Every structure is written in C-alpha cells, then in structure tokens.
C-alpha cells in the first residue's frame, strides 16, 4: 500500500471487507493480503464509506 490510494484499492477494498461474510477465510499464506486489507480498513475514508449493514458484517 503506497501513500496513494488508487482506483484498484477502491475496487478491492469492499470485496476484502466482505470475504468473511461470504465464508471465505484467507489462509496463512495470504498474510500480506490480510495486512494490506487491515491497512485499507484503518483508513478514515474507508471507515466513513461504510454503511451500518457493512459495519455489521465484520462484528
């Protein structure tokens, strides 16, 4: 994740957020993907974009 938040980041973030609700658990080998996702999820702009329903997906 660079300092720039790209269109690719914007497209992949919602999918990564929803993976657990789809029953998809990333394997141990996907540690880099999980870390990337957590960095995106920590962004204020990402958190501000979530609806109440989307927030409930990760509780």
Secondary structure, DSSP 8 states (H G I E B T S, - for coil): --SS--HHHHHHHHHHHHGGGGT----GGGHHHHHHHHHHHTSHHHHHH--HHHHHHT-
